Amino acid sequence: MTNASNLDFVPNVEMPNAPNLVRPNTVRQLRARAEFHARMANLEAKIKAEEKAQETAIRNAVKKAAEEKAREKAIKNAAKKAEDNARNEAVRLSRAEAAAAKAAARAKREKSNRNKAAAKKAAENAEKAAENAKKAKKAAENAKKAAENAEKAKKAKKAAENAEKAKKAAENAEKAKKAAENAKKAEKAKKAQANALVRIVKKNWSNVAASTMSRNDKKKKGKKIYYTAAPKLHPNRGGNTQAFQVFSNAYDKFKTYVNRN
């Protein structure tokens, strides 16, 4: 048995039905099962926390949407009020201009009748009417500016909302990218851990095969090594499928070698 320690066996046929994990009859298996249940409990707690955070985010979003809707309604009402004011001022302007024209016509008539007092009074009324018309025009201009400012405020608010949405989308994309990177790193680390365990187990089988123990003792020792490592590598227990296949093939080679020697 000069080459027993190397154990570079010829590739064997893949095991289509890998043994379904052993009953927990050792301390290591019980510990592995406890660790597995602890991981499941932590995962469940994490999922519940994420669901609760999502519900809170939805409630906040609904509240914010209601506030934004109320603000938008207030802006719309202000714009409508400004338009109504402008329309009313335009009507008053028309009335004031009509009154001024009427007063001017009356003054002209009074002047033609040589009634200076009446003409003076009519002129004063015409002047007042013109002043009122001027004020009405100024009020209409102010109402128009108010309506324009309301429209500008509405557009500015819309632009700010779009900017906020773009910012949130960028943040979510960055978070998703980091989550994907972390998941990839975790998977890589898990695979490396499984491969390291397979190398250790293969070395242990090589040592058993090269030892001076009897064939039955080698079988028992190899079987114990298998059932100790299997729970950590089996896909149903969160292990790596590829590593478990290599592990199973190595065990087949070990058994074949022990049976022949």
C-alpha positions in Angstrom: 0.0 0.0 0.0 2.7 2.5 -1.0 0.3 4.7 -2.9 -2.6 4.6 -0.4 -2.1 8.0 1.1 -2.6 9.7 -2.3 -6.0 8.2 -3.1 -6.2 9.7 -6.6 -9.0 7.3 -7.7 -10.4 6.9 -11.1 -13.6 9.0 -11.5 -16.6 7.0 -10.4 -20.2 7.0 -11.5 -22.2 9.9 -9.9 -24.6 8.9 -7.1 -28.1 9.7 -8.4 -29.6 9.1 -4.9 -27.3 10.5 -2.3 -28.1 9.1 1.2 -30.7 11.1 3.0 -28.9 12.5 6.0 -28.3 10.3 9.0 -30.3 10.2 12.2 -28.9 12.6 14.7 -27.1 10.1 16.8 -23.9 12.1 17.6 -23.2 15.3 19.4 -22.0 17.0 16.2 -25.2 16.1 14.4 -27.3 17.4 17.2 -25.3 20.6 17.3 -25.6 21.0 13.5 -29.4 20.6 13.8 -29.6 23.2 16.5 -27.5 25.6 14.5 -29.7 25.0 11.5 -32.9 25.8 13.5 -31.2 28.9 14.9 -30.4 30.1 11.4 -34.0 29.5 10.3 -35.3 31.4 13.4 -33.0 34.3 12.6 -34.1 34.3 9.0 -37.8 34.3 10.0 -37.2 37.2 12.4 -35.4 39.1 9.7 -38.2 38.5 7.2 -40.8 39.7 9.8 -38.7 42.8 10.5 -38.5 43.6 6.7 -42.2 43.1 6.3 -42.9 45.5 9.2 -40.5 48.1 7.8 -42.2 47.8 4.4 -45.7 48.3 6.0 -44.3 51.4 7.8 -42.9 52.7 4.5 -46.3 52.2 2.8 -48.1 54.0 5.6 -45.7 56.9 5.4 -46.0 57.0 1.6 -49.8 57.1 1.8 -49.6 59.9 4.4 -47.2 61.8 2.3 -49.4 61.3 -0.8 -52.4 62.7 1.1 -50.4 65.7 2.2 -49.2 66.3 -1.3 -52.7 66.0 -2.7 -54.0 68.6 -0.1 -51.1 71.0 -1.0 -51.8 70.6 -4.7 -55.5 71.3 -4.0 -54.6 74.4 -2.1 -52.4 75.6 -5.0 -55.2 74.9 -7.5 -57.8 76.8 -5.3 -55.4 79.7 -5.0 -55.0 79.8 -8.8 -58.7 79.6 -9.3 -59.3 82.4 -6.8 -56.7 84.6 -8.6 -58.4 84.0 -11.9 -61.8 84.9 -10.4 -60.3 88.1 -9.0 -58.8 89.0 -12.4 -62.1 88.4 -14.0 -63.9 90.5 -11.4 -61.4 93.3 -11.7 -61.8 93.3 -15.5 -65.6 93.6 -15.1 -65.1 96.5 -12.7 -62.6 98.1 -15.1 -65.2 97.9 -17.9 -67.9 99.5 -15.6 -65.5 102.2 -14.5 -64.6 103.0 -18.1 -68.2 103.1 -19.0 -69.0 105.4 -16.1 -66.1 107.7 -17.1 -67.4 107.9 -20.6 -70.9 108.7 -19.3 -69.5 111.3 -17.0 -67.5 112.9 -19.8 -70.6 113.0 -22.0 -72.6 114.5 -19.2 -69.9 117.2 -18.6 -69.9 118.0 -22.3 -73.7 118.4 -22.2 -73.5 120.6 -19.1 -70.8 122.7 -20.7 -72.9 123.2 -23.8 -75.7 124.3 -21.5 -73.4 126.9 -20.0 -73.9 125.4 -16.5 -70.4 125.8 -15.1 -71.2 124.2 -11.7 -72.7 121.1 -13.3 -69.9 121.0 -15.8 -67.3 121.2 -12.9 -69.1 118.5 -11.0 -69.3 116.3 -14.0 -65.6 116.8 -14.7 -64.8 115.8 -11.1 -66.9 112.7 -11.5 -65.2 111.9 -14.8 -61.8 112.3 -13.1 -62.8 110.1 -10.2 -64.2 107.5 -12.7 -60.9 107.6 -14.6 -59.0 107.1 -11.3 -61.2 104.2 -10.4 -60.7 102.7 -13.8 -57.0 103.0 -13.4 -57.1 101.3 -10.0 -59.3 98.5 -11.5 -56.8 98.0 -14.3 -53.9 97.8 -11.7 -55.9 95.3 -9.7 -56.5 93.2 -12.8 -52.8 93.2 -13.6 -52.0 92.1 -10.0 -54.5 89.3 -10.2 -53.0 88.1 -13.5 -49.5 88.1 -11.9 -50.8 86.1 -8.9 -52.3 83.5 -11.3 -49.0 83.3 -13.2 -47.1 82.9 -9.8 -49.4 80.1 -8.8 -48.8 78.3 -12.1 -45.0 78.7 -11.6 -45.2 77.4 -8.1 -47.1 74.4 -9.4 -44.5 73.7 -12.0 -41.7 74.1 -9.5 -43.4 71.7 -7.2 -43.7 69.1 -10.0 -40.0 69.5 -10.9 -39.0 69.0 -7.2 -41.2 65.9 -7.0 -39.5 64.5 -10.2 -36.1 65.2 -8.8 -37.0 63.5 -5.5 -38.3 60.4 -7.4 -35.1 60.3 -9.5 -33.0 60.5 -6.3 -34.9 57.7 -4.6 -34.7 55.5 -7.7 -30.9 56.0 -7.8 -30.7 55.1 -4.1 -32.8 52.0 -4.6 -30.6 51.0 -7.5 -27.4 51.4 -5.4 -29.0 49.4 -2.5 -30.0 46.6 -4.9 -26.4 46.6 -6.4 -24.9 46.3 -2.9 -27.3 43.6 -1.9 -26.4 41.6 -5.1 -22.7 42.0 -4.3 -23.1 40.9 -0.7 -25.2 37.8 -1.8 -22.5 37.0 -4.4 -19.7 37.3 -1.7 -21.7 35.1 0.7 -22.3 32.4 -1.9 -18.6 32.5 -2.8 -17.6 32.2 0.8 -20.1 29.4 1.4 -18.7 27.5 -1.6 -15.1 27.9 -0.5 -16.0 26.6 3.0 -17.7 23.6 1.5 -14.7 22.9 -0.8 -12.3 23.2 2.2 -14.4 20.7 4.2 -14.3 18.3 1.2 -10.5 18.5 1.0 -10.3 17.8 4.8 -12.6 14.8 4.5 -10.7 13.4 1.5 -7.5 13.8 3.4 -9.0 12.0 6.4 -10.1 9.1 4.2 -6.6 8.9 2.7 -5.2 8.7 6.2 -7.6 5.9 7.1 -6.9 4.0 3.9 -3.2 4.2 4.5 -3.5 3.2 8.2 -2.8 -0.4 9.5 -6.4 -0.8 10.7 -8.4 -3.8 9.6 -10.8 -3.5 6.7 -13.9 -3.4 8.9 -12.4 -0.7 11.1 -11.5 1.3 8.1 -15.1 1.0 6.8 -16.5 2.1 10.2 -14.1 5.0 10.4 -14.8 6.1 6.9 -18.5 5.8 7.4 -18.3 7.9 10.6 -16.3 10.6 8.7 -19.0 10.5 6.0 -22.0 10.9 8.4 -20.2 13.6 10.3 -19.6 15.8 7.2 -22.7 15.0 5.2 -25.1 17.3 7.2 -22.8 20.2 6.5 -22.6 19.6 2.8 -26.0 18.1 1.8 -28.1 20.5 -0.4 -31.2 19.9 1.6 -29.4 21.4 4.6 -28.2 24.5 2.8 -25.0 22.9 1.5 -23.4 23.1 -1.9 -24.6 20.7 -4.6 -21.4 20.5 -6.5 -19.3 20.0 -3.3 -21.6 17.3 -2.1 -21.3 15.5 -5.4 -17.5 15.5 -5.2 -17.8 14.4 -1.5 -20.1 11.5 -2.4 -17.8 10.4 -5.3 -14.8 10.5 -3.0 -16.6 8.3 -0.5 -17.5 5.8 -3.3 -13.8 5.7 -4.2 -12.8 5.2 -0.6 -15.2 2.3 -0.2 -14.0 0.7 -3.5 -10.4 1.1 -2.5 -10.9 -0.4 1.0 -12.9 -3.4 -0.4 -10.2 -4.2 -2.9 -7.3 -4.0 -0.4 
